[in-house]
Amino acid sequence: MIENGKRYLVTVDNWFQAPDGERYCAAWGVCELKTTADVFNFTPARPSTNWFVKIGTEDNHVIVAGCQVHFAVRSEKRPNSRHEGKTYKDKDTGVEWSENYIYYAE
């Protein structure tokens, strides 16, 4: 169970674009569970994802649908990063990716 106010390394099923403009498949930071009403300010009439996890601070965070969470690893210590500003380009799509797959949301 994800505890509100604790730090987690959360991996997700699909890549996401973070506030820094780069793409990631994991985020690390303080987590807070949210309902659909908390995130969108309404309750949908049809069945949908009914929970989300906000990862990070009020000024720097990502919100992930609960159905996209693959792993949540409790970790107060910031995970090591091999990111050195390097990127690579997918030869088929031309999309440029960051070498670091973890978004540090703090």
Secondary structure, 3 states (H helix, E strand, C coil): CCCCCCEEEEEEEEEEECCCCCEEEEEEEEEEEEEHHHHHCCCCCCCCCCEEEEEECCCCEEEEEHHHEEEEEECCCCCCCCCCCCEEECCCCCCEEECCCEEECC
